Amino acid sequence: MSKQDVINKAVKSNEPPVWLLFSAGGSVSAFFFPVVILVLGVLLPFGIVDVETLISFAHTFIGKLAILVLTIFPMWAGMHRIHHGLHDLKVHVPAGGFIFYGLSTLYTFVVLYLTFGL
């Protein structure tokens, strides 16, 4: 395969942006979910972190950005894994890419709308 063929395939493919969102979701899940579990599962129930503090943080720009990052990217990673996992199991969903990535896109817009409506 020539270099031009590789470039043409990359230009015609939706794989690079999807793989970018997938890898971002996996990285976010690996690095930040243990902190979220610590805060919401340990520190909050034991009263070390106050509920009002978390709510006031969620209303700041950084808090809204954290909500977006912690919800949108893992959804893309999960939908990508489901799509390719079904393909590996020989379960071919008609228009699976449109369904799974379309649901992720819809979820992204819903989270954006709800987050900036806080």
MARSEPA-969040 format. One line per 8 residues: number of its first residue (from 1); their letters; for each residue x, y, z of N, C-alpha, C. Coordinates in nm, 2 decimals. Last residue first. Example, Ala and Ser with C-alpha at 12.3 -4.5 7.8 and 13.67 -1.06 7.14 Angstrom:
% residues 2
2	SA	1.28,-0.22,0.71,1.37,-0.11,0.71,1.29,0.00,0.79  1.32,-0.57,0.78,1.23,-0.45,0.78,1.32,-0.33,0.78;
//
This chain:
% residues 118
118	LGFTLYLV	-2.68,2.45,3.43,-2.67,2.45,3.58,-2.67,2.59,3.63  -2.67,2.44,3.16,-2.80,2.49,3.22,-2.80,2.50,3.37  -2.44,2.32,3.10,-2.44,2.47,3.09,-2.57,2.53,3.13  -2.54,2.06,3.13,-2.43,2.11,3.22,-2.42,2.26,3.21  -2.74,2.02,2.94,-2.77,2.01,3.08,-2.66,2.07,3.17  -2.59,2.05,2.70,-2.71,2.13,2.73,-2.74,2.14,2.88  -2.39,1.85,2.73,-2.35,1.99,2.71,-2.47,2.08,2.75  -2.56,1.63,2.74,-2.47,1.66,2.86,-2.43,1.81,2.85;
110	VFTYLTSL	-2.67,1.64,2.48,-2.76,1.64,2.60,-2.68,1.68,2.72  -2.44,1.61,2.32,-2.52,1.73,2.32,-2.61,1.75,2.44  -2.36,1.35,2.40,-2.27,1.46,2.42,-2.35,1.59,2.42  -2.58,1.19,2.32,-2.54,1.20,2.47,-2.45,1.32,2.49  -2.54,1.22,2.05,-2.66,1.27,2.11,-2.64,1.29,2.26  -2.30,1.08,2.02,-2.31,1.23,1.98,-2.43,1.29,2.05  -2.37,0.83,2.11,-2.27,0.90,2.18,-2.27,1.05,2.15  -2.56,0.77,1.91,-2.60,0.78,2.05,-2.50,0.85,2.13;
102	GYFIFGGA	-2.38,0.76,1.69,-2.49,0.86,1.70,-2.54,0.88,1.84  -2.22,0.55,1.76,-2.16,0.68,1.76,-2.26,0.79,1.75  -2.43,0.35,1.74,-2.35,0.36,1.86,-2.28,0.50,1.87  -2.54,0.40,1.48,-2.62,0.38,1.60,-2.54,0.41,1.72  -2.34,0.41,1.29,-2.43,0.52,1.31,-2.51,0.52,1.44  -2.22,0.16,1.34,-2.15,0.28,1.36,-2.23,0.40,1.38  -2.43,-0.02,1.26,-2.39,-0.01,1.40,-2.31,0.11,1.43  -2.59,-0.08,1.04,-2.56,0.06,1.07,-2.51,0.08,1.21;
94	PVHVKLDH	-2.69,-0.38,1.19,-2.70,-0.29,1.08,-2.68,-0.15,1.11  -2.46,-0.55,1.38,-2.57,-0.46,1.39,-2.58,-0.38,1.27  -2.34,-0.86,1.40,-2.33,-0.74,1.31,-2.47,-0.66,1.32  -2.16,-1.04,1.59,-2.30,-0.99,1.60,-2.29,-0.86,1.52  -1.91,-1.15,1.62,-1.98,-1.18,1.49,-2.13,-1.14,1.50  -1.77,-1.05,1.82,-1.85,-1.17,1.85,-1.94,-1.21,1.73  -1.66,-0.83,1.71,-1.57,-0.94,1.74,-1.65,-1.07,1.77  -1.89,-0.67,1.71,-1.83,-0.71,1.58,-1.74,-0.83,1.60;
86	LGHHIRHM	-1.92,-0.63,1.98,-2.02,-0.70,1.91,-1.97,-0.75,1.77  -1.68,-0.48,2.02,-1.70,-0.61,2.09,-1.81,-0.69,2.02  -1.73,-0.25,1.87,-1.63,-0.34,1.83,-1.63,-0.48,1.90  -1.94,-0.14,2.03,-1.95,-0.16,1.88,-1.85,-0.26,1.83  -1.84,-0.14,2.29,-1.96,-0.22,2.26,-1.96,-0.25,2.11  -1.62,0.04,2.25,-1.60,-0.10,2.29,-1.72,-0.19,2.27  -1.77,0.27,2.18,-1.67,0.22,2.09,-1.64,0.07,2.12  -1.91,0.31,2.42,-1.98,0.28,2.29,-1.89,0.22,2.19;
78	GAWMPFIT	-1.69,0.37,2.59,-1.78,0.25,2.61,-1.86,0.21,2.49  -1.58,0.60,2.48,-1.50,0.48,2.50,-1.59,0.36,2.51  -1.80,0.78,2.50,-1.75,0.74,2.37,-1.66,0.61,2.38  -1.82,0.78,2.78,-1.93,0.73,2.70,-1.88,0.69,2.56  -1.58,0.90,2.86,-1.60,0.76,2.89,-1.72,0.70,2.81  -1.63,1.17,2.75,-1.53,1.08,2.70,-1.55,0.93,2.73  -1.86,1.27,2.91,-1.86,1.25,2.77,-1.76,1.15,2.72  -1.79,1.27,3.19,-1.91,1.20,3.14,-1.91,1.17,2.99;
70	LVLIALKG	-1.56,1.40,3.25,-1.59,1.28,3.32,-1.71,1.20,3.27  -1.59,1.64,3.10,-1.48,1.54,3.07,-1.51,1.41,3.13  -1.82,1.76,3.22,-1.81,1.72,3.08,-1.71,1.62,3.05  -1.73,1.79,3.48,-1.85,1.71,3.45,-1.85,1.67,3.31  -1.51,1.97,3.43,-1.49,1.83,3.49,-1.61,1.74,3.47  -1.65,2.19,3.34,-1.55,2.12,3.25,-1.52,1.98,3.30  -1.78,2.25,3.58,-1.86,2.21,3.46,-1.77,2.14,3.36  -1.56,2.32,3.73,-1.65,2.21,3.77,-1.73,2.16,3.65;
62	IFTHAFSI	-1.46,2.54,3.60,-1.38,2.42,3.61,-1.46,2.30,3.65  -1.68,2.72,3.64,-1.64,2.68,3.50,-1.56,2.55,3.51  -1.90,2.61,3.91,-1.79,2.69,3.85,-1.76,2.64,3.71  -2.08,2.43,4.00,-2.14,2.55,3.94,-2.03,2.64,3.88  -1.94,2.23,4.13,-2.01,2.20,4.00,-2.06,2.32,3.93  -1.88,2.36,4.36,-1.77,2.33,4.27,-1.83,2.30,4.13  -2.12,2.36,4.49,-2.07,2.49,4.45,-1.95,2.47,4.35  -2.14,2.08,4.53,-2.24,2.15,4.44,-2.19,2.29,4.40;
54	LTEVDVIG	-1.93,2.03,4.70,-1.93,1.97,4.57,-2.03,2.04,4.47  -2.01,2.19,4.92,-1.88,2.22,4.85,-1.88,2.16,4.71  -2.24,2.06,5.00,-2.25,2.20,4.94,-2.12,2.24,4.87  -2.14,1.82,5.10,-2.22,1.82,4.98,-2.23,1.96,4.91  -1.79,1.81,5.21,-1.93,1.86,5.23,-2.01,1.86,5.10  -1.58,1.55,5.30,-1.62,1.65,5.20,-1.76,1.68,5.21  -1.61,1.39,5.52,-1.49,1.47,5.51,-1.50,1.58,5.40  -1.83,1.23,5.56,-1.84,1.37,5.60,-1.72,1.45,5.58;
46	FPLLVGLV	-1.84,0.98,5.46,-1.78,0.99,5.60,-1.78,1.14,5.64  -1.94,1.01,5.20,-2.02,0.95,5.31,-1.97,0.96,5.45  -1.72,1.16,5.08,-1.85,1.22,5.10,-1.94,1.15,5.21  -1.50,0.98,5.09,-1.49,1.11,5.16,-1.63,1.17,5.18  -1.61,0.75,4.94,-1.55,0.74,5.07,-1.56,0.88,5.15  -1.74,0.80,4.70,-1.77,0.68,4.77,-1.71,0.67,4.91  -1.66,1.05,4.60,-1.80,1.02,4.61,-1.83,0.90,4.70  -1.37,1.03,4.62,-1.45,1.15,4.67,-1.59,1.11,4.70;
38	LIVVPFFF	-1.31,0.78,4.51,-1.26,0.82,4.65,-1.35,0.93,4.70  -1.43,0.80,4.26,-1.48,0.70,4.36,-1.43,0.73,4.50  -1.27,1.01,4.16,-1.42,1.03,4.17,-1.47,0.92,4.27  -1.02,0.88,4.16,-1.04,1.00,4.24,-1.19,1.02,4.27  -1.07,0.67,3.97,-1.04,0.64,4.11,-1.05,0.76,4.21  -1.13,0.83,3.74,-1.24,0.76,3.81,-1.20,0.71,3.95  -0.89,0.93,3.63,-0.98,1.02,3.72,-1.09,0.94,3.79  -0.74,0.74,3.48,-0.68,0.84,3.57,-0.77,0.90,3.67;
30	ASVSGGAS	-0.93,0.58,3.34,-0.81,0.52,3.41,-0.76,0.61,3.52  -1.11,0.75,3.22,-1.15,0.65,3.31,-1.04,0.60,3.40  -0.93,0.90,3.06,-1.01,0.97,3.17,-1.06,0.87,3.27  -0.85,0.70,2.89,-0.75,0.77,2.97,-0.82,0.84,3.09  -1.08,0.63,2.76,-1.01,0.53,2.84,-0.91,0.59,2.93  -1.15,0.88,2.64,-1.24,0.82,2.73,-1.17,0.71,2.82  -0.93,0.90,2.46,-0.95,1.00,2.56,-1.04,0.95,2.67  -0.98,0.68,2.29,-0.86,0.68,2.38,-0.87,0.79,2.49;
22	FLLWVPPE	-1.22,0.77,2.18,-1.21,0.64,2.25,-1.09,0.64,2.35  -1.15,1.01,2.05,-1.25,1.01,2.16,-1.24,0.88,2.24  -0.97,0.89,1.87,-0.92,1.00,1.96,-1.02,1.01,2.08  -1.13,0.72,1.73,-1.02,0.66,1.81,-0.97,0.76,1.91  -1.29,0.91,1.60,-1.35,0.81,1.69,-1.24,0.75,1.78  -1.10,1.04,1.43,-1.17,1.11,1.54,-1.24,1.02,1.65  -1.00,0.81,1.27,-0.92,0.89,1.36,-0.99,0.97,1.47  -1.24,0.69,1.14,-1.17,0.62,1.25,-1.08,0.72,1.33;
14	NSKVAKNI	-1.37,0.76,0.92,-1.41,0.83,1.04,-1.33,0.78,1.16  -1.20,0.80,0.61,-1.24,0.72,0.72,-1.28,0.81,0.84  -1.08,0.95,0.41,-1.22,0.90,0.39,-1.28,0.83,0.51  -0.83,1.00,0.51,-0.92,1.11,0.48,-1.06,1.07,0.47  -0.72,0.74,0.52,-0.74,0.82,0.64,-0.83,0.94,0.62  -0.72,0.67,0.25,-0.80,0.60,0.34,-0.83,0.67,0.47  -0.53,0.86,0.16,-0.67,0.86,0.10,-0.76,0.79,0.20  -0.30,0.78,0.30,-0.36,0.91,0.32,-0.50,0.92,0.27;
6	VDQKSM	-0.27,0.53,0.19,-0.29,0.54,0.33,-0.35,0.67,0.36  -0.22,0.60,-0.08,-0.33,0.51,-0.05,-0.37,0.52,0.10  0.02,0.74,-0.05,-0.10,0.81,-0.10,-0.22,0.73,-0.06  0.20,0.53,0.02,0.17,0.64,0.11,0.05,0.72,0.08  0.07,0.21,-0.09,0.15,0.33,-0.10,0.11,0.43,0.00  0.08,-0.12,0.00,0.00,0.00,0.00,0.09,0.12,0.00;
//
